[in-house]
Amino acid sequence: MSRIENLLGWLDESTCNFRAIETMRRELETAGFTELRQADRWDVTPGSRHYIVKNDSAIIAFIAGTGIPGDCGFRIISAHSDSPCLKLKPNCEIYGDGGVVSLNVEKYGGGILYTWFDRPLSMSGRVMVDSGNPLTPETIIFDLDRPVATIPHLAIHFNRGVNEGNTLSVQKDMKPVLGYYSKEEIRAAMSKGGFVKMMVAERIGINPLDIIDYEICLYPFEKASLCGVEDEYFQSGRIDDLSMAYAGLEALLSTAGEICPDTRVLAVFDNEETGSGTKQGAHSPVLRDMLERLTLNLGGDSEAFYRSVARSFMISADDAHAWHPNYNEKYDPTNHPVIGGGPVVKINSNCKYMTDADGAAVFRNLCRKAGVPCQTFVNHSDVAGGSTLGNILTSQLDLRGVDMGNAIWAMHSARETAGVADHLATVEVFKTFFS
């Protein structure tokens, strides 16, 4: 399989944050990485490969440097595992006329809601079951891997102005329909916790009444694919930011056999789309704590950790907005990247990104060394932009670094579009950084 076919397959498997981390964990273990747990003592040696998982939805993998702690730094690539979606609420089933069962959902992150209509939807996530110890329930990650619901649009005959602007209510308009059932079927399902728990339990082989709680996401059941006259684009849900996470993973694994005095780190956090303010998010001390423990394990002391941080650099990788030919007025006139033009340095004078001239120069030099083009994104001066991981992480670690990504169309749509050449180029830059 080609590298892009591998990416498309990985996007298809990573249908939610938990599944993304599960697939990354599997690839890391195949490459000889072993898991470390925060509650255990660590035994890290120069050149060893390890990872930690936080909350089943964030992962930090590293290859310990061969250099002396304090005299060498950390080379960090960060990305995130979450994407905007619809999540099931507790007690999510709503019973209506004729035996119809709809699902009570809430919006996670800032998705483009109308792109979710009239698509086949499946479910994935995690359920918690009793392990015998009330403080440590067992986690089971699942994917139904089949379409089970849809959100039908109201016909234009009942809303003639739908194409002139259509305000949507998540509570009213975005309820997925599960199906129609008889009174007997509904009573039987309710006695077992409901249709959702029954479907999930059947998929993972447990009793639905054993499910204590859940975190379940809906996702469009449509495979990632190539498109364009020359197959120059790829389309999928969750490109932002799983494509960057996968590029970092590919670079780390492909350079793992090379000796490097610096410690190479891939940090994939959760909850970027909601502000990163969780124990598994970039605003938590999880990365800092891990790097400090790692320094101590390699024979350094607390001062060595601070010296290492001062010698470090981070690439915060989160996709960028590609210039849209139908909306030229939304973009900066001289800093609007295009799909196929190479990786994008993201700059904001109000510090929504961590990029400064120093960080941008480092990344542009890496692009030159890798032999790939480099673009720049700056917001139109009258259009507010978002933020990402870089400036959030620098509240925990005073790192040099850059915010970058690949230019994509329809960011936060149920189906986004990105460039094949851009992805391949970014992997080469990341490999250069890790080499």
Salt bridges, closest charged atoms under 4 A:
GLU13 OE1 - ARG26 NH2 2.66
GLU22 OE1 - ARG19 NH1 3.26
GLU35 OE1 - ARG25 NH1 2.95
GLU35 OE1 - ARG37 NH2 3.75
ASP56 OD2 - ARG126 NH1 2.84
ASP71 OD1 - ARG307 NH2 2.67
ASP82 OD1 - HIS80 ND1 2.97
ASP118 OD2 - HIS153 ND1 3.87
ASP143 OD2 - ARG19 NE 3.75
GLU184 OE2 - ARG187 NH2 3.67
GLU215 OE1 - LYS87 NZ 3.99
GLU215 OE2 - ARG126 NH2 2.62
GLU222 OE1 - ARG119 NH1 2.62
ASP240 OD1 - HIS80 NE2 3.81
ASP240 OD2 - HIS412 NE2 3.20
ASP241 OD2 - HIS80 NE2 3.86
GLU250 OE2 - ARG3 NE 2.74
ASP262 OD2 - ARG75 NE 3.01
GLU272 OE1 - HIS80 NE2 3.26
GLU273 OE2 - HIS80 NE2 3.96
GLU273 OE1 - HIS412 NE2 3.20
ASP318 OD1 - HIS80 NE2 3.22
ASP358 OD2 - ARG400 NE 2.84
GLU428 OE2 - ARG3 NH2 3.52
GLU428 OE2 - LYS431 NZ 3.40
